[in-house]
Amino acid sequence: MTLGWQKPLASAALFTTVVTLLAVTEPWASPARAAPVRDVLLSFLPYLLTVAGMVLAVMFRHGREFNLLLFFLLLHLSLDHFVWSTPEEDPLIATLLPLFVPAVFLLNELMRERGVFSQYGLVRISLTGLLASLLILLMMVRPMGIIAALQVRFLPADLAPPGGLPEIAALFALATGLVVLYRCFRHTTCLQNSVLFAFVAAMLASVHTGSWVATNSWLITAEVLLIVGIIFDSWSLAWYDELTGLASRRALRQHLQQLGRRYAIAMVDIDHFKKINDRWGHDTGDQVLRMVAACLRRVPGSHAYRYGGEEFTLVFPGRDREEAQVAMETLRQQLESQPFRIRARRRPRRHRGDGRRPATRREKPALQITVSVGLVERTPRHQHVEDVVKAADRALYRAKRSGRNRVVTV
């Protein structure tokens, strides 16, 4: 599994959570049915989730998620104290909440991530707390004239938002959702996707303020999604290499413990990688690493890992040496015949009439990237997986000493 599966996983998590909550809470929403378990869960679970999520956000230095959960915590406190304590529906909160929820999300999306308790992070906390305090103040003062001001209609009747949602709040929520969605395409991580889904759940909570069960259920959904995003993001950092997107050495050790009796292991090293870094800089070296990693990911029948530096490991479960050697020779020839063109820092955007870019003095030449490979299969001589890895490493150094750009098998 690669990092590219984060978005589908997050989508599946959202779908499962929402369907489960709807299936569980909808039968409980009837006032004629006594639901003491529901009341206890919806009364204490939001506070447990927000506090636990804030602790996780502090541990892993996620300032944005900390502020969102802080806002949810203050929102639960204010709703329990000013709204749910009275039996009648509150039109003020139905007008204010759809406006303040996107404001908090937009604020935390536009501000950069620089930790929780740093100087920049404290400014973010102060602004989030200011919005929450303003919301609480309006609940306390209850200026009913603000309802008429926010409920002003300026859209055509066929474009009016459903459910009596204020048009100003609907447009503001749409703009915030587009910003969050844009950042999801810019940063394809599970954490960013969880923020998008949490925003959707929080907006659904803000338009169901007439139901204590629905509002708390949707807020709990938003909090769970943020916590899952924090945990999954921290897990991915521990098990995947951020630069190449390949699984890390820790994941390799776990996979090696689960191999059967028939497998092959290949150690791959980029030839003259230090010279590339010294000559063209580490940015170019990173581009080379990503390109090679993309090719390794497509090797059939294998699982690719970044072993360290410019060295990679490919595991071929259920394959013998001959099958793995064919795949590695194909990879070696593909890299050898595919020149790597270094991108200049400033390249002209306009094309000539023939569709090609005009030549510039900053244009850099193409590099020929080659790899050396040591390949070993499990045999009676190398029965333990540690012995196979060491033998593959020795075969790799034999390939480098014998001229590089070759596959050496044992």
N, C-alpha and C positions, 0 to 999 in steps of 0.2 A: 504494500500500500504506500502510495506517495502522497505528498502534500496536496496534490491536485484533487484528492478525494475529500478534502475538508468541506468544500461547499455542498456536495451532495449529502454528506453526513449531517451537516448542520441543517439542511433542508429537511432531511428525514427526521431529525430530532425535533424540529419545530412541528412538523406534521403529527408525529406521534404524541407529543406533549399536548398539543391543542385538542386532538381528537379524544385523548384520554380525559382531559379536563372537562370537555363538553359532555362526554359520556357519563362521567362520575358526578358532576355538579348539576347537570340539568334536572335529573330526578329529584335532587335535593332542593331545588329552587322554589318548590311549592310551599307556601306558608302553612298549608294544612298538615304537612308532614313534619313531625318532630325529628330533628336531626342534631342531637347533642354532639355526636362525633364531628360532624361538619362544622358546627359552631366553634368547637375547641380548636380544630385544625385551622380554620380560617381566621381565628382570633390570635393565635400564637405563632403559627408557621411563618407569616410574613416577617415578623420581627427576628425570628431565628435565621431565616434565609438572608435577610439584609445584613445582619451583623456578621454572619459567617462569610458572606460574600465580600464584605468590606475587609475582613481580616485576610482573606485570600488575596484581595487586590493589593493590600499593603505588603504582604509577603512577596508577591511577584511584581510589585511596582507598576500597577495598572491604574494610573490616575483617573482616566476617563471612566472606567467601570466603577471605581470607588465613588466618584461623584454621583453617578447615576443611581447607585444603590443607596447613597446617602439621601438623595432626593426622595427615593421610594420610602425610606424609613421615616423621614419627616412627613411624607404624604400620608402614610398609614396612621401616624400619630394624630395629624390634623383631622383626617377623616373620622377616626374613631371619636375624637373629642368634639368636633364641631358639626359633623354631618350625621353619623349613624346614631348619635345619642337622641335624635329626634325622629319620630316615626314618619313624618311627612317628607315628600321629595323636595330636595333643595334646588331651586332653579339657578341659584348663584353658582354653585359648584359645577353644575352642568354647563355653565357658560365659561367659567374660568379654567377648569381643568383641561379642556381640549386646546387651550391657548398656552398654558404653562408647560405642559408635557413636551410639545415640540420645541419650545424655547430652551428648555434644559438640554435636550438632545442636541439641538443645533449649536448651542454654546460649547458643549464638550466635544463636538465634532470639529469645530473650527479652531479650537485651541490645540496646540501641539502636545504630544505625550512626553512629559519630562518628570515622571514620577509623581508620588503622592504628596510628600512633605517637603519637597524642594521649594525654593522661593516661587518658581513659576506654578508649582502645584498648589501652593497655598493661595495664590491668586485665583486659580480655578475653583478651589473649594469655597473661597469667599464669594465669588460671583454666583456659584450654585446655591450657596446658603442664602444669598441676597434674594434670589428668585423665590426660593422656598419660603423665606420670611415674608416676602411681599404677598405670596399666596395666603399664608396663615393670617397676615394682617387684614387682608380683604375678607377672609372668613369671619374674623372677629368683629370688624367694623360693620360689615354687611352693607355696603353702599348699593342699594338696589337699583339706583339710576344707571349703574354701569352695565346692567343687563341690556337695557334698551340701546345703549351706545354700541355694545358688541354684537347685538343681534340685528344690526342694520343690514338691509337687503340691497344688493346692487347687481346680482347676477340674474340672468333670465330664469324664468320659472322652471324650464326643463333642465337647467344646469344647477339647480339648487341642491345642496348636499342632503342626504337622507337623514332621517331621525331627528330633525330639528337642530342639527349641528350648525353653529354660527358660521356664516360664509367666510368671515375673516379667519377664524380658526381653521376651517377646512383648507383654505389657500395656504396658510402658514404651515399646516401639517404636510400638505403636498410638497411645498418647497423643501421642507426639512427632510422628507422621505427621499426626494430626488438627490439631495446632498449625500445622505447616508448610502443610497444605492450607488451613486457615483464612486464613493470611496470603497465600496465593496468590489467594484471592477478594478480600481487602482490597487487595492491591497486585498488579494484573494486569500484571506485567512479565515479560519473558523471564528476567531474572536471578532473580526469586523462583521461577519455575517450574523453572529449572535446579537450584535448591537442593532442591526437592521430588524431582525425578528423581534427583539425586545421592544423596539420602537413601535412596531405594529401591534404587539400585545398591549403596550401601555396606552396606545390610542384607542384600542377597543375597550380598555378599562375606562377611559375618560368619557366614552359615549354611552356607557351603561351605568351611570351613577345612580340611577333609580333602583338598582338591585345590589344589595350588599354582597350577595354571593357572586354575582357576575364580576363586579369591580375587583373584589379581592382575588378571584380566580385568575383573571387576566393579569393582575399585578404580580401574582405569584408566578405565572407563566413567564413574564418578563424577567423576574429575578432569577428563576431557574435557568433560563437561557443565558443570562450574563455569567452565572456561576459556571455553567457547562463550558462556555466559551473560554473563561479564564483557565479552567482545568485542562481543557483540550489544547489550548495554546501553550501552556507550560509543558504538557506531555510531548507535544510536537517538537519543542525546542530541545527536549532531552533525548528524543529518539530520532530526530531528523537533522541533517545538516542544512543550515539556513541558506548557505551560498548555492549549493548544487541541487537541493531538494531531495537528495538520496538519503536513505536510512544511514544512521550513524554507526560508529563502532560498537556502541552499547547494544543496538538492535542486532548487529552481526553476532555478538557473543550469545545472545538469546537464541538466534536462529541456529547457530552451530550446535547448541545443546539438543535441538529437536530433529536433527538429521537422522536418516535411516542408515542402512548398510551400503547403499549405492549412491554415490555422489562424487562430484569433482569440484575443485576450488581453484580459481584463477586469481593471481595477484597481478594487477595492472599498474604500470608506472609511466607517467608522461616523460618522454625523452627531453633532456636539456631544458627542463622547466625553470631551473634557477637562472639560466641565461635569458629566458624570456622575461622573467621578472626584472632582472638587472638591466636589460636593454630597453624594454618597452614599458616597464612599470607594473605595479601590482594590479592596477585596473585591467590591463590587458591579460595578466595572469588569471584574474578572476573570470574573464570572458572565456579563456581557454578551458578552465576547469568546468564551467557550465556547459560548454559545447561538448567536451568529452563525456561528461556525466549524462547528457541527453542521448548520446550515442550508446553508452553503456546500458541505459535504461531500456533500450530497444533490442538488446541481444536476446534472442528467443531462448526460452527454457531456463533463464537465469534470474537471480535476484542480486541487484547491484547495491553496494555499500561504499561509502567513503571511509577508507581505512585511516587516512591522515595525510595532510599535506597534498601532494600530487599523486598519492597512491590510492588505488581503489581495489575492492574485492568483489568478485563475482562468484556466487554459489550456484551450482547446477545440481539440484536435488533430483535423484533418479536418473542421472545421465552418467555415461562413462567418459573416458578420456577422449576417445575418438569423436564422439558427438560434440563435446565441448570444444575440441580443437578446431573443428570445422567452423563453429560459431565465432571463435576468437580470431581465426585467420580472416574470416569475412570482415570482422570489425577492424582489424589491423589494416587491411587493404582499403577499406572505406575511409579511414582517417588519413591514410597516406595519399590517397587520390583526391582528397577534398581540401583544397587550400583554405587556410583561415585568414580572412582579410581583416586587418585591424582597422577599427573605426576611428577616424580622426575626431578630435574634440569638437571641431566646428566644421561641419560639412554643408555645402550650399544646398538649400532646399529646392531651388528652382532647377528644373530639368531643361536640357536642350531640346531642340525640335525633334531629335531622333529618340527621345525618351531616356537618354543617359545623363548622368550628372556631369557638369563641367569639371574638368580637372582642376585641382587646387594644389598649392605647394604643401599643404598640410596632409595630403593623402598619403597614407602609409602603405608599405608593400604587404603582400600576402605572405603568411608563414606556412611552412609545412609542418603539421603536427603529427608526430608518430608516437607509438607506445611500445613498450616492452612488456611481455607477458610471461609469467611462470605458471604452468598448469600442472596440477597433480590430482589424481583420483585416489579414492580409498582402496587400498590393497592390503594383503596380509602383512606387507612390510610397514605400511602406514595405517594402522588400525584405528588409532585414536585421532579425533578431529584436530587436536593440538599438533600432532605430528604431521598431519596433512597440510595445515596452514604453514608450519615451519618449512616443510619440503617445498611448498609453492613459493615461499619467500626466497629460498635458496635458488630455485629454478629461475626466478625473476632476476636475481643478481647475475646468474650465468648468462641470461639473455642480454643484460646490459654490458657485461664484460666482453661478450662475443660480437659486439657491434651495434646493439640496440635494434629497434624496429623489427622484432621477431618474436615468435612464440616458442618457448622451450618447455617441453613436457617431460615428465618423469614417470 
